[in-house]
Amino acid sequence: MKKISFLILIASLSISAYSQVGIKAGADYGTLSGHDAATYRWGFHAGLTYDFQLSEKFYIQPGLLGSLHSFGFKEKDFIVNGKVNKFSVEVPVNVSFRPQISYLYKTKLVIDFGPYFKYGFAGDKYARLTNVVAGKTEVKGSAFDHSFNNGYKAETVIEGGTDKTFAFNRLDFGINAGLGVEMEKIYAGFSYQYGLLNGEKNNSVHNSIFRFSLGYRF
């Protein structure tokens, strides 16, 4: 029993010696890929990361982030301008390759790739429109529901037809890819997120987000 406890202690110390907590925050520039009317808008992300060192150059980096994914809509046929804001909790799990490229500040190139899981816990949508059904009006509502808070349904607002769009899924799963530089404990880099699940209900479109991040490892 003492030997088992000793081995567990040694393993715990070994893991802690090759792992570090960090913080990460930055700007997002996102849209819905595959949607003709979607436009880019700015958002943000911030949270914690944790590095597990597998070897001299390879790491596993899970994270726990909060993020705002925002995108806009512009249509010509029925003149609608809108925006959607989705606040989410996300868990990225990246494999990170970090070869040293300079002895100055122990500079490393950082190449990240891996999946992410995301859940939208809050969100809203807003539209200013003119069409023969609704006339000139402004509508608001939850990002995750077809209806608006003033009684309009999505099929009334969007094209005056029966297409139940403008309602977005809470759950997303996708791929991260990133490229950056690490100097001592400071990180700066760009990354891209692409959602593999449908971002909008009843419509085959996907979340698409470009990111710039700054990070610090303690």
N, C-alpha and C positions, 0 to 999 in steps of 0.2 A: 504493500500500500504506500509505504514511504517512497519507494522507487518510482511508482506511478505519479505521485504528487510532485516529485523532483523533476521528472520528465515533462510534466505539464508546465511547471514553472519555467524550465529552460526554453520550452517551445514558445511560451508567452513572451519571454524576454527577447527571443530571437525575432518574433513577429514585430514587437514594438520597436526594436532596433532598426527595422527596415520599413517602417511605416510612418507617415506624417500627416497631420491634419493641416488643411489649408482653407483659405477663403477665395471665392471667385465672384466677380461681378462685371457687368458690362451692358452694352447696347445690343438690341435685336432689331433686325430689319426684315419684316415678314410679310407673307401674302398667302394665298391659296393657289397652289400649282394646278393647272388644268382648268381654272375658272376664267372665262373670257372677261368678266367684269371686275375681277378682284385686282386691287392695287396695293402697293407696298405702303406700310406705315411703321413707325418706330415703336419699339417696346423695350423691355429690359429683362435681365436675369440677375440673381444673386443667391449665394448660398455657400455650403460647405463641401469640401472634397476630402478624400482620404487616399493616400498613396500606399500601395503595397509593392515593395520592390521585389521582383522575381529574379533579376540578375543585374549585371552592371548597367545594362541599357534598357531593359524591359520592366514595365510597371503595369499594375492594374489599378485604375483610378475610378472607384464609384463616387457618386456625389448625391447630395440632396439640395435641390434648388427650388426657389420660387421664381416664377416668370410671368411676364405679361406679353402675350402674343396679340398684336393688333394689326388689322388690315382693313382696307377700305373697299368700297364698291362705286363704280361709275358706269352708268348705262346711258345709251343714247335713245333707244326706242321709246322708252317711257319716262326718261329723265329722272333717274333716281340717283342720289348721292348718299352713301351711307358709310358707317364704320362699325367694326366689331372689336370688342376688347374681351380677351379671355385670360383670367388669372388661374395659373396652374401650379401644382406641385409636380416636380419631375425628378426622376432618378436615372441619370446616365451611368453607364458602366463601360468605360473606355479601356482598351489595351493601348498603352502608351510606349512608343519607341523614342528613346532620348539619348542619341549619341552626342558626345562632347565635340564641339566644333572649334573651340578656342579655350586656351588656358586663362584668358582674361575674364575674371569674374566667374570662372568655371562655366562658361556659356555652352548651353546645349540646344540642339535642334529638337523640337517636340512634335512628333507625329502621332495623332490620336485617331482611333477608330473603334466604334462599338455601338451597341444599341442604347436606346433610351425608352423609358416608360413615363407617360405623362397623364395627369388627371386634372381636369378643369373643375375647380371648386366654386368659381364665381365668374360671371361675365354678363355683358350687356351689348345691345345692338341699337343703332340709331339710324334713321333714314329720313332724308328730305326729298319728297317726290312730287311729281305731277303726272297724273294719268286720268283717263276718262272715268275710271271707277271711283278713285279716291279724291280726285281734284288736287289742289295744292294743300299739302299737309305735312306734318312732322310726326313720325311714329317712333316709339321706343319699346324695348322689351328685353327679356332674358335672351342671352346668346344661345341657350340650349333648348329653346322652345319655339314652335312655329308661330305662335300668336304674339301680338303686341299689346301693351298695357292700355291702349285706348280702344280695344275691340277689333282692330283689323287683324286678319289672318295673313299669313305669308302669301297665300295664293291670290289674295286681293291686292296686296302691295306689289308683288313681283309679277309684272306683265298682265295683271288682271285675269289670270287664267287659273289653272289647277295645279301648277307645279309647286309642290310644298317644299320650297327651299328656304334659305335664310335662317336655318336652325342648325346648330353645330354640335358635334359629338364631344362629350367630356373626355373620353378615353382616347389616347393616342399611343402608338408604338412605332418607332422608326429607327433611323440610322444617323449617327453622328460621324463627322469626319473633320479633323482640325489640323492646323499647322501653326506652330508658334515658336517662341524662343524663351528659354529659361536662363536667368542670370542670378547665380546664388539662390536666393529664395523667392525671387520675383519672376512672374510669368506674364507674357503678353502674346496674344495670338488671335487668329481668325478661325472660325469653324462654320459648318453648315449642317443643318438638321433637315431631314426629309421624312415626313410621316408615311408609313406604309398602310395605315388604316384610313378610311374615308374621313376627311375633316368635316364634311357637311352631310347632314342626314339626307338620304334619298338622292345623293349626287356624288359621283366618283371624282372627287378632288382631294388634294392632299396638302397638309401643312408644309410650308417651305420657309425656312428661317436662316438668314445669314447673321453671324454673331461676331462681335469683337469683345474679348474678355481680358481683364487684368486679374492676376491672382497673386497670392502670397502664401508661402508654406511656413508654418511655425516651427 
